[in-house]
């Protein structure tokens, strides 16, 4: 059972609009990685969250772990590049990100992976998006967060001091350069009261 979303007073009146990506703040990391952050890039994010909860065919998955099969602690849906997205705002967001980052990335964002974190017990462990080209090539993963803020952590691959970003209500975080190979990211569980959040990850072709 998901915790009800408490909306943001700064989220506009339900219309989805995008701010200028020129205001994104870049942090240069070690080993050729970087992160762009733009709080509140998408207005109308709370209304978009509610539409996605209702319209996305969410899947509960189970995966082998050690000697048993366990529930994945979040709901999932992956949209392939030719699959229609569940809301026009996602197509608009993907196009805006492609236009802004195309010169640097060299190709468009094509897919959209959605994760639904229903409460503080839903999470994702430390990982990099290294299935496919992300394991050997620099790439980008652009994450738009709608719903209640949750911590997203970054640390050097293999361990080290972590960076913490609190993302939700339309915030944008873009991981670029070697970030998927040389850094890891996670959304940890929390015992604190946490509302639901949906993470929307836009990726180029062949990156998971």
C-alpha positions in Angstrom: 0.0 0.0 0.0 1.5 3.3 -1.1 1.7 6.3 1.3 -0.4 9.2 -0.1 1.5 11.9 -1.9 1.7 15.2 -0.2 1.9 17.8 -3.0 4.4 20.6 -3.2 3.1 24.2 -2.9 5.7 25.2 -5.5 4.4 22.8 -8.2 2.1 25.1 -10.2 -1.5 24.3 -11.0 -1.2 20.9 -12.8 0.0 22.0 -16.3 3.3 20.4 -17.2 6.0 22.9 -18.2 9.8 22.7 -18.3 12.4 25.2 -17.2 15.5 26.1 -19.1 18.1 23.4 -19.0 20.8 26.1 -19.2 20.3 26.5 -15.5 21.4 23.0 -14.6 24.3 22.9 -12.2 27.2 20.6 -13.2 29.4 18.8 -10.7 32.6 17.3 -12.1 33.4 14.0 -10.5 36.5 11.8 -10.6 37.5 9.5 -13.6 35.7 11.6 -16.2 32.2 11.4 -14.7 29.8 14.3 -14.0 26.4 15.1 -12.7 23.9 17.8 -13.7 21.2 18.8 -11.3 18.2 21.1 -11.9 15.7 21.3 -9.0 12.1 21.8 -10.1 12.8 21.5 -13.8 9.3 20.1 -14.5 6.3 22.0 -13.1 3.0 20.1 -12.8 5.0 17.1 -11.5 2.5 16.1 -8.8 -0.3 15.9 -11.4 2.0 13.9 -13.7 2.8 11.6 -10.8 -0.9 10.8 -10.2 -1.5 10.2 -13.9 1.5 7.8 -14.1 0.3 5.9 -11.0 -3.0 5.3 -12.8 -1.9 4.8 -16.4 1.3 2.9 -16.3 1.0 -1.0 -16.3 3.3 -1.4 -13.3 5.0 -4.8 -12.9 6.1 -6.5 -9.7 9.2 -8.6 -10.4 11.0 -11.3 -8.6 14.7 -12.0 -9.0 17.2 -14.6 -7.8 19.5 -13.5 -5.0 22.0 -15.9 -3.6 20.1 -19.1 -2.8 16.5 -17.8 -3.1 14.1 -15.7 -5.2 13.1 -12.3 -3.7 10.6 -9.6 -4.6 12.1 -6.5 -6.3 11.4 -3.7 -3.8 9.8 -1.3 -6.3 7.4 -1.5 -9.3 8.8 -1.3 -12.8 7.9 -0.6 -16.4 10.4 -0.2 -19.3 9.4 1.5 -22.5 11.4 0.5 -25.6 12.3 3.2 -28.1 9.4 2.5 -30.4 6.9 1.9 -27.6 4.4 4.8 -27.0 5.0 6.5 -23.7 2.2 6.6 -21.2 1.9 10.4 -21.0 2.7 13.3 -23.5 4.8 15.0 -20.8 7.3 12.2 -21.0 7.7 12.5 -24.7 8.1 16.3 -24.3 10.7 15.8 -21.6 12.7 13.3 -23.7 12.7 15.7 -26.6 13.8 18.7 -24.5 16.6 16.6 -23.1 17.7 15.4 -26.5 17.8 18.9 -27.9 19.9 20.2 -25.0 22.3 17.3 -24.7 22.6 16.1 -28.3 25.8 17.9 -29.1 27.5 16.4 -26.0 25.9 13.0 -26.1 26.0 12.6 -29.9 22.6 10.8 -30.1 19.0 11.1 -28.9 17.5 9.7 -25.7 15.3 6.9 -26.9 14.0 4.7 -24.0 12.2 5.4 -20.7 12.5 3.3 -17.6 10.0 3.9 -14.8 10.5 2.9 -11.2 7.7 3.4 -8.6 8.9 3.6 -5.0 5.8 3.3 -3.0 7.2 4.1 0.4 10.5 4.1 2.4 10.8 0.3 2.2 11.1 0.4 -1.6 14.7 0.9 -2.8 17.4 0.0 -5.3 20.9 -1.2 -4.3 24.2 0.2 -5.5 24.7 -0.3 -9.2 25.6 1.3 -12.5 23.7 1.1 -15.7 26.2 -1.2 -17.3 24.1 -3.6 -19.4 25.0 -2.8 -23.0 27.2 0.1 -24.1 27.2 1.7 -20.6 29.8 -0.9 -19.6 32.4 0.3 -22.1 31.4 3.8 -23.4 30.6 7.2 -21.9 26.9 7.8 -22.0 24.1 9.7 -20.2 21.2 8.7 -18.0 18.7 11.5 -17.4 16.4 11.0 -14.3 13.3 13.0 -13.8 11.7 12.5 -10.3 8.0 13.1 -9.6 6.3 12.5 -6.3 7.8 12.9 -2.9 11.5 13.5 -2.5 13.8 10.6 -1.9 17.6 10.4 -1.4 19.6 9.3 -4.4 23.2 8.5 -3.5 26.3 8.4 -5.7 29.7 7.0 -4.8 32.9 5.9 -6.6 32.7 2.3 -7.8 34.1 0.0 -5.2 33.2 2.3 -2.3 34.1 5.7 -1.0 32.5 8.8 0.2 29.0 9.3 -1.2 27.2 12.3 -2.6 23.5 12.7 -1.6 20.8 14.3 -3.7 17.2 14.7 -2.5 15.1 14.5 -5.6 11.3 14.7 -6.2 8.6 17.1 -7.4 10.0 17.5 -10.9 13.7 17.6 -10.1 16.2 16.6 -12.9 19.5 14.7 -12.3 21.6 13.7 -15.3 24.6 11.4 -14.9 27.1 11.7 -17.8 30.6 10.9 -19.0 32.0 7.7 -17.4 29.5 7.9 -14.5 27.9 4.5 -15.2 31.3 2.7 -15.3 33.2 4.5 -12.6 30.5 5.5 -10.1 27.5 3.7 -8.6 24.1 5.1 -7.5 21.4 3.9 -5.1 18.1 4.8 -3.6 18.4 3.4 0.0 15.6 2.2 2.2 14.6 4.7 5.0 12.8 4.2 8.3 11.6 7.8 8.1 8.1 8.6 6.8 8.5 8.7 3.0 5.9 9.4 0.4 5.7 7.7 -3.0 8.1 8.7 -5.8 8.4 7.7 -9.5 11.8 7.9 -11.2 11.7 8.3 -15.0 15.0 7.4 -16.6 15.7 8.4 -20.1 18.6 6.6 -21.9 20.1 6.4 -25.4 19.8 3.2 -27.4 21.6 0.2 -26.0 22.1 1.5 -22.5 20.4 -0.3 -19.5 
